[in-house]
């Protein structure tokens, strides 16, 4: 009870390598959604700028937006078909 008590140590702090690894992992996970948001904003801004300056040239980013929407619809339909095929019969 009244014996020797070793001094209490605080847990050691992480090294800079561990901190940088965690930061890198977080940015890798955030990069795709952030890139998608930035590209979408750039596409919308280019549509508005071109609509007000040269309306004929606005067809290019509008066609790009339509292609992106078409790709999402096609991908979702394929995933639905794959999910239906995976169901037991």
Secondary structure, 3 states (H helix, E strand, C coil): CCCCCCCCCCCCCCCHHHHHHHHHHHHHHHHHHHHHHHHHHHHHHHHHHHHHHCCCCHHHHHHHHHHHHHHHHHHHHHHHHHHHHHCCC
